[in-house]
Amino acid sequence: MASFPLATKKTVDVDGAPQPLKIKIGSKILPHPEKVSWGGEDALFVSGRSFGLFDGVSGAEKLDGVPLYSNTLAQQLKSDVGTNSLAVEDIKSKLLSAAEYADVSATGASTAVIASIGEDDVMRTLNLGDSVLMVIRNGSVFSRTREVVHYFDCPYQLSEDSPDRPRDGTILTTKLVPGDVIVTGSDGVFDNLDDEQLLEIVNDPSLAGKAPQTAQRIVAESRRISLDPEAPTPYAKLAKRNRYSNYSTGLGGKVDDISCVVVNVS
């Protein structure tokens, strides 16, 4: 978990030009209980005013001793993005380059959500798969990415064998203002927490302005609920609708790798 104070407050310099908003980023990854020994399949990166989260697809075939696709995407993008903010086409291009590298050097498959906050205070986000980025403003959900899936439990994903590419992702563009909180999470978060539960954490006064602690709290609560067979979770409701026998009651958490990035804007 890490925190990065960046840029400056929204002020006007001596030349009359507005300064970019200040952001503080915190992140946390918690592997599936059965994957702790090797770190699990989720990965993320933070670089300058950009960040990304990559959810390794558990059902994808994987070769022993070969780097995971999700980790490879995160490492490649962290080294390629640098500190400059990115336009949407830059995000697509850099993700495609990382995916082409991972196709020949990594194993497995991964979803991807990448966001970059420009000097103009506009956040540009590309989402491929079922992870979620949301902007919380004045205590409520202001905007969120749209998930893209082939069918229930089969998100769009990048891999050597997948036809999905960054061009297939959805785009979210949001003009940020002071006080916004950005929450990005893998399905390990959003399969277990609904919006009301997430907002309860983000709006906790004791966590105001504390991105690392907020990310840690979100991940911890997601894990707690994932282990509760009687919890009324978003995943359980959808699994029942899709006739999953293990969720015939519409109740129960979903144990998974859990990853989260939180950004405080001021």
C-alpha atoms as one frame of an Amber mdcrd trajectory, in Angstrom:
protein
   0.000   0.000   0.000   1.417   3.359  -0.956   0.548   7.025  -0.977   1.733
   9.542  -3.541   1.132  13.293  -3.046   1.291  14.813  -6.495   1.118  18.228
  -8.164  -0.174  21.229  -6.212  -3.370  22.731  -4.929  -5.795  24.292  -7.410
  -4.365  27.781  -7.364  -3.352  30.443  -9.872   0.346  31.046 -10.479   1.988
  34.401 -11.142   1.204  34.113 -14.862  -2.490  33.592 -14.154  -2.509  29.927
 -15.222  -4.475  27.533 -12.997  -2.459  24.775 -11.356  -3.618  21.149 -11.550
  -5.513  19.594  -8.701  -3.557  17.729  -6.063  -4.053  13.957  -5.897  -3.132
  11.373  -3.300  -3.187   7.697  -4.261  -3.395   4.585  -2.092  -3.548   0.956
  -3.186  -3.896  -2.515  -1.761  -3.832  -6.088  -3.088  -4.972  -9.107  -1.077
  -4.525 -12.511  -2.724  -7.081 -15.309  -2.612  -6.446 -17.306   0.593  -5.273
 -20.265  -1.483  -2.861 -18.109  -3.522  -1.083 -16.222  -0.747   2.163 -18.176
  -1.151   2.665 -16.877  -4.696   0.888 -13.518  -4.487  -2.342 -14.162  -6.385
  -3.340 -12.985  -9.863  -4.247  -9.304  -9.390  -1.720  -6.585 -10.206  -1.630
  -2.784 -10.367   0.626   0.149 -11.094   0.825   3.827 -10.173   2.994   6.191
 -12.204   2.716   9.963 -11.980  -0.939  10.887 -12.501  -1.837   7.528 -14.078
  -2.754   4.176 -12.579  -4.058   0.801 -13.657  -5.511  -2.365 -12.192  -5.306
  -5.811 -13.778  -7.429  -8.753 -12.670  -5.911 -12.088 -13.635  -8.589 -14.450
 -14.978  -8.638 -17.435 -12.632 -10.128 -19.786 -15.219  -7.418 -19.142 -17.813
  -4.832 -21.846 -18.395  -1.465 -21.009 -16.860   2.010 -22.482 -17.275   4.240
 -23.038 -14.253   7.318 -20.867 -14.072   6.060 -18.273 -16.570   5.201 -14.690
 -15.483   1.503 -13.965 -15.106  -0.208 -11.905 -17.787  -1.616  -9.449 -15.241
   1.764  -8.824 -13.611   3.404  -8.381 -17.007   0.833  -5.772 -18.066   1.370
  -3.830 -14.830   5.154  -3.915 -15.115   5.205  -2.920 -18.783   2.795  -0.040
 -18.316   4.549   1.290 -15.246   7.787   1.528 -17.202   6.121   2.914 -20.352
   3.684   5.463 -18.924   6.192   7.634 -17.084   4.947  10.711 -15.238   3.053
  12.390 -18.065  -0.732  12.233 -18.263  -2.223  10.290 -21.170  -4.933  10.855
 -23.760  -7.360   7.990 -24.433  -5.580   6.977 -27.625  -2.273   6.927 -25.722
  -3.800   4.593 -23.136  -5.089   2.252 -25.853  -1.750   2.271 -27.645   0.336
   1.623 -24.554  -2.009  -1.130 -23.343  -1.875  -2.775 -26.772   1.937  -2.704
 -26.725   1.963  -4.219 -23.239  -0.526  -6.903 -24.311   1.507  -7.805 -27.395
   4.562  -8.203 -25.173   2.603 -10.298 -22.671   1.228 -12.489 -25.480   4.712
 -13.869 -26.117   6.239 -13.672 -22.645   3.488 -14.344 -20.095   0.816 -16.871
 -19.214  -2.859 -16.606 -18.344  -5.239 -13.756 -19.119  -6.205 -10.445 -17.563
  -8.792  -7.696 -17.583  -7.586  -4.087 -17.452  -8.741  -0.698 -16.246  -6.388
   2.252 -16.729  -6.942   5.899 -15.815  -4.910   9.051 -16.337  -5.597  12.452
 -14.767  -4.585  15.270 -17.072  -3.156  18.655 -16.205  -6.609  19.906 -17.238
  -8.076  17.915 -14.290  -9.928  15.584 -16.671  -9.604  11.886 -15.887  -9.622
   9.615 -18.933 -10.342   5.944 -18.275 -10.263   2.801 -20.400 -11.993  -0.309
 -19.048 -11.733  -3.773 -20.584 -13.527  -6.386 -18.488 -15.444  -6.427 -15.221
 -13.338  -4.287 -12.901 -14.908  -0.962 -11.941 -13.744   2.624 -11.527 -16.148
   5.063  -9.890 -15.978   8.714  -8.951 -17.650   9.618  -5.662 -18.678  13.264
  -5.291 -20.486  14.828  -2.350 -20.969  11.394  -0.811 -22.667   9.800  -3.848
 -21.612   7.936  -6.985 -21.106  10.604  -9.662 -19.789   8.453 -12.519 -18.552
   4.921 -13.146 -17.094   2.779 -15.880 -19.220   0.299 -17.782 -18.249  -3.350
 -17.528 -17.850  -5.339 -20.747 -18.467  -9.092 -20.629 -19.138 -11.842 -23.145
 -21.526 -13.449 -20.657 -21.829 -13.856 -16.890 -18.448 -14.717 -15.351 -16.639
 -14.274 -18.688 -15.324 -10.700 -18.946 -13.530  -9.226 -21.916  -9.878 -10.067
 -21.352  -6.436  -9.833 -22.858  -4.440 -12.971 -23.630  -2.627 -14.659 -26.485
  -5.774 -16.615 -27.367  -8.343 -13.864 -26.809  -9.852 -11.819 -29.660 -10.413
  -8.908 -27.247  -8.136  -5.903 -27.662  -7.918  -2.449 -25.980 -10.075  -0.961
 -28.766 -12.964  -3.060 -27.397 -12.905  -1.342 -24.013 -15.281   1.338 -22.783
 -14.228   4.951 -22.186 -15.126   7.197 -19.239 -14.140  10.873 -19.186 -14.714
  12.849 -15.982 -13.862  16.441 -15.067 -12.636  16.199 -11.493 -13.241  18.728
  -8.722 -11.755  19.106  -5.237 -13.249  16.589  -2.807 -13.757  13.826  -5.361
 -12.782  10.309  -4.345 -11.930   7.797  -7.079 -12.317   4.108  -6.235 -11.065
   1.440  -8.619 -11.521  -2.213  -7.746 -11.297  -5.674  -9.210 -14.357  -7.896
  -9.122 -13.076  -9.110  -5.771 -14.379  -5.780  -4.459 -17.502  -5.235  -6.517
 -18.722  -8.856  -6.402 -18.898  -8.527  -2.621 -19.704  -4.875  -1.871 -22.682
  -2.979  -3.227 -22.609   0.784  -3.740 -24.176   1.512  -0.362 -21.535  -0.497
   1.502 -18.735   1.108  -0.474 -20.057   4.600   0.139 -20.306   3.896   3.858
 -16.555   3.248   3.906 -15.552   6.159   1.672 -17.771   8.594   3.594 -16.371
   7.588   6.989 -15.065  10.887   8.463 -12.092   9.080  10.009 -10.879   8.176
   6.496 -11.274  11.634   4.931  -8.256  12.393   2.757  -6.601   9.077   3.650
  -6.373   7.157   0.375  -4.114   4.306   1.608  -6.274   3.618   4.662  -9.455
   3.788   2.584  -8.098   1.249   0.103  -7.091  -1.029   2.956 -10.545  -0.761
   4.567 -12.326  -1.518   1.285 -10.180  -4.599   0.691 -10.585  -5.846   4.261
 -14.367  -5.488   4.166 -14.519  -7.180   0.766 -12.574 -10.141   2.149 -14.755
 -10.343   5.260 -17.945 -10.471   3.227 -16.448 -12.864   0.668 -16.095 -15.455
   3.435 -19.701 -15.089   4.644 -21.974 -17.767   3.082 -25.080 -15.818   4.143
 -24.099 -12.383   2.867 -26.463 -10.802   0.292 -23.815  -9.911  -2.294 -24.061
  -8.513  -5.839 -22.376 -11.649  -7.175 -24.764 -14.016  -5.409 -27.788 -12.261
  -6.864 -26.441 -12.558 -10.401 -25.276 -16.143  -9.845 -28.761 -17.135  -8.723
 -30.243 -15.465 -11.795 -27.814 -17.494 -13.905 -28.761 -20.707 -12.073 -25.476
 -21.366 -10.291 -26.332 -24.176  -7.876 -23.926 -22.929  -5.195 -25.876 -19.653
  -5.091 -29.420 -20.974  -5.337 -30.405 -18.885  -2.299 -29.002 -15.685  -3.790
 -26.695 -15.391  -0.805 -22.984 -15.788  -0.216 -19.715 -13.997  -0.788 -17.265
 -14.782  -3.574 -13.722 -15.541  -2.441 -11.213 -14.055  -4.858  -8.083 -11.973
  -5.244  -8.982  -8.430  -4.198  -7.318  -5.243  -5.408  -8.185  -1.585  -4.993
  -6.837   1.854  -5.886  -8.197   4.957  -4.141  -7.471   8.542  -5.187  -8.271
  11.615  -3.083  -8.590  14.831  -5.090  -8.026  18.245  -3.504
